[in-house]
Amino acid sequence: MVDLGGKWVLITGASRGLGRLAAGFMADRGCNTILQSRSVGHTLPLEKEFIGKGLKCHSVEADLSDPDSVKRMLEQIDSLGVDVDVVLNNAGLQIAYRVDYLKTPVEDYTVSFNVNTIAPAMICYHFLPGMIERGFGRIVNTTSGIALEPEQAGYSAAKAALDKITIDMASRLGGTGVTMNLTDPGWCRTDLGGPNAPNSPESALSGIVVGAFVDNDVNGRIFRAQEYSGMTLEEAAAKAQMI
């Protein structure tokens, strides 16, 4: 398991839910953090908390449905003059549940792909060259296990596309010191998952961050977070290394 103490970590969707939990977890491990949300005001309390612990932290904002907004965010991160070594692409959008799925509007696809596929892909492509040059990097993209539900076609198709991008890119990263993996948190009680989901957000925590801590040979994988529920990070990393 790698030590990420002192590394800079970008977490998208860091203001609430799984992203906020992941941000706190990484800070507890001694990481410096860049916290993305739709407005910096959403993450400023978290930023102040982390800085109060002696860590470095910045808040950035972007509307992930707008590629131009994502581009401006990446330019802002570049202006910080830090090396981003870990990316947790946590943010996602479940646009709708269409009971009459044969009337699914085109916008379900365009908005879903912008947020769930294009934005994380832009972020990956932006930071990968620096990671490869430095010989170290970890990217974890958040996917979904939703299947056989045409009621959620826009969301599930966008996540399937992200899976394809991640696994294909990971196939080219062997020997670079950089890994790209996926995490599926499972159905959790977040704003996205809703109050009736069977799993608490905390149950997914080890599984959503473990891809940041694995060794170089663990690449192009999907970590089903509920399979790591209740484990310490060390236990989760050991399991991830064995599969």
Rosetta blueprint (number, residue, H / E / L):
1 M L
2 V L
3 D L
4 L L
5 G L
6 G L
7 K L
8 W E
9 V E
10 L E
11 I E
12 T L
13 G L
14 A L
15 S L
16 R L
17 G H
18 L H
19 G H
20 R H
21 L H
22 A H
23 A H
24 G H
25 F H
26 M H
27 A H
28 D H
29 R L
30 G L
31 C L
32 N E
33 T E
34 I E
35 L E
36 Q E
37 S E
38 R L
39 S L
40 V H
41 G H
42 H H
43 T L
44 L H
45 P H
46 L H
47 E H
48 K H
49 E H
50 F H
51 I H
52 G H
53 K L
54 G L
55 L L
56 K L
57 C E
58 H E
59 S E
60 V E
61 E E
62 A L
63 D L
64 L L
65 S L
66 D L
67 P H
68 D H
69 S H
70 V H
71 K H
72 R H
73 M H
74 L H
75 E H
76 Q H
77 I H
78 D H
79 S H
80 L L
81 G L
82 V L
83 D L
84 V E
85 D E
86 V E
87 V E
88 L E
89 N E
90 N L
91 A L
92 G L
93 L L
94 Q L
95 I L
96 A L
97 Y L
98 R L
99 V L
100 D L
101 Y H
102 L H
103 K H
104 T L
105 P L
106 V H
107 E H
108 D H
109 Y H
110 T H
111 V H
112 S H
113 F H
114 N H
115 V H
116 N H
117 T H
118 I H
119 A H
120 P H
121 A H
122 M H
123 I H
124 C H
125 Y H
126 H H
127 F H
128 L H
129 P H
130 G H
131 M H
132 I H
133 E H
134 R H
135 G L
136 F L
137 G E
138 R E
139 I E
140 V E
141 N E
142 T E
143 T L
144 S L
145 G L
146 I L
147 A L
148 L L
149 E L
150 P H
151 E H
152 Q H
153 A H
154 G H
155 Y H
156 S H
157 A H
158 A H
159 K H
160 A H
161 A H
162 L H
163 D H
164 K H
165 I H
166 T H
167 I H
168 D H
169 M H
170 A H
171 S L
172 R L
173 L L
174 G L
175 G L
176 T L
177 G L
178 V E
179 T E
180 M E
181 N E
182 L E
183 T E
184 D E
185 P L
186 G L
187 W L
188 C E
189 R L
190 T L
191 D L
192 L L
193 G L
194 G L
195 P L
196 N L
197 A L
198 P L
199 N E
200 S L
201 P H
202 E H
203 S H
204 A H
205 L H
206 S H
207 G H
208 I H
209 V H
210 V H
211 G H
212 A H
213 F L
214 V L
215 D L
216 N L
217 D L
218 V L
219 N L
220 G L
221 R L
222 I E
223 F E
224 R E
225 A H
226 Q H
227 E H
228 Y H
229 S L
230 G L
231 M L
232 T L
233 L H
234 E H
235 E H
236 A H
237 A H
238 A H
239 K H
240 A H
241 Q H
242 M H
243 I L
